[in-house]
Amino acid sequence: MMNVYESNEITVRFLDTEDEQHLVKWLSAPEVLQYYEGRDRPHDLEQVREHFYNQKDGATRCIVEYGGHPIGYIQFYELEEEERTEYGYGDTDEIIYGTDQFIGEVEYWNKGIGTQLMQSMLAYLINEKQARKVVMDPQSWNLRAISCYEKCGFQKIKLLEKHEQHEGKMRDCWLMEYAP
């Protein structure tokens, strides 16, 4: 399996069909779903294949390994016109990437691994993909994630009201931006 990059104990590698079972495990765990997708949306194998393998968008989908063990998921993608306009970047031709990620192995939470992952992903996107900005849109109540991103240099840019469906409600999200 090809690696996107390695940094200290973290390896980010391209998603492989052998990773389906990891995604099913993570995305059927209520602790993970509370933050990613929602506890009302557990994923079985068919849903994992549909959402992570059968997409025709430009996202690069990856598994995060820590010390050689798969512990999570990350995807990154260059923002397309619709998102650029929605986020307020429609008037620039800068290269802007977005990311989405989660650590699916709960025993790896609260150990600084998410911060390491984001710092290494930022370095990769800026140095290898020539990104001028990196953005994400965590739900406004997810203070742990927001704190992690702020530690990595992201700033809250604007509140996106009723931006994302989560557990039966439209939730506010923060547009957060990293600009080196």
N, C-alpha and C positions, 0 to 999 in steps of 0.2 A: 504494500500500500504506500502510495506517495504522500510525503509530508508537505504541507504548505510551509511550515517553519517549525523550528525547535528553539526553545529559549529556556535555559535552566532545566527544571524538571517538567516543563510543559511542552507537549508536542501537539500541534494542530495538524490534522491530516484529513485528506478528502474522505467524505462519507462513502462507505462501501456497503454492499448488500449484506455483508456479515454483521453490520451494525444495527440491523432492524430490531433485533431482540433487546438491545440496550435501550433504544428509543421507546419501544413498547413498555419496558420495565419503568423507565423514568416517567413517561407520559401516562402512566396509569397509577402513579403514586400520588396520593392526595397532598403530601408535603410539597412536591414539585409543582403540581397542578395549581396549587394556591397562588403561585407566582407566574406560571407560564401556562397559557391556554385556559385554565379555569378548572375547578374540581368537577364541574358539570360536563366536562369534555374529555373524559379519559379516552386514550387512543388504543385501539387494537391494531393488529398487524395490517389490516386493510387500510385503516386511516393513516398509519405511519407511512405506508407505501404511497398513498395519495398525496399527503402533505409534504413529504420529504424526498421522495424519489421520482414522482411523476409530474414534476413542475417544469414548465417551459420558460420560466423567467431567467434572469441573468444572475441569480444568487449562486454563490459558491458555498456549498454545504459541507460542514466539517465536524469531525469528532475531536473533542479535547481529551487528551490523555495527560495524566499526572503520574510521574514515576512509572510510565509504561502501562498504566491501567486506564481504560476508558471511564471518564467521570462526567462528561457533559457534551454539549453541542454548541456550535457557533456557526453563524452564516454571515456573509458580508456581500455587499452588492453596491454597484454604482447607482446613485439615485437616478430614477427616470424622470421624465418631464412632469408627470402628474404629481409625484412627491415633491419635486423641486418647487413647483408652484404652490402646493399646499403648505410647505414649510417656509416659503418666503425666499427661495433661492432661484426663482424663475428668471431673474434678470442677470444672472452670472453664468459664465461657461466654465467656472472652476470645476475641477474633479472633486466630487463629494461622494463619500461612501457612507452607507448605513450598516449597522450590525444588529444582530439579535443573538442572544446567548442565554444559556442556563447551565448550572451545575446540577446534574441529575442524581449524583451520589451524595445523599444528605450528610454522610459523615465527613465530607470534604468542605462543608459550609463553614463559614466563620474562621477560616484559617489563612485568609489573605490570598487565596488562590485566584479568586475572581479578579482581584486587583492586578495580580501578576499576568493573568490572561489578557486583561484589557490593555495593560501597558505594552505587552508584546504584540498584540494585534494592532495597536496604534502605530508602533514602530514599523511593522510589516506594511500596513496600508500607506503610510507616508513615504517610506523608503522604497518599497517595491512597486506600489501601485500609483505613486505620485499624487496621493490624495492631498487636497488643500484643506479639507475639513472632513471630520467624521461625525456623524450624527446618530442619535438613537432617541426613542420615545418611550421611556419607562412610564408605567402608571404612577400617578402622583402620590399614591398611598404607599408605594414600595420604597420605603425610606432606606432600607438596607442596600438595595441596588443603586439608588441615587447617591448615597454616601460613597459607595465604591467608585462610581463614575466620577464624582467630584474629586476624589483622591487622585484620580488619573488625569485630572485637568479639564474635564468636561464642565461646561457652565450651562445653567438653565437659560434658555433663550426665550421661550414663550410657552404659556399654558395652552394645550390643545384640548379644548373642552369637549366632553362626550366623544372622545376620539376612538375608543376601542371597546368592543363588546367583551365583557369578562363576567362570568358567573351571572348571566341574565341581566346585567345592567351595562349601560354605556358609561365608561369610565374616563375621567380626565387623565391626560398624560402630559409629561413635560417633554418638550423638544429640547434636547441637550446637545451641545456642540463642543467638539474639540477642534481648535484651530491652532496649529503650532506657530 
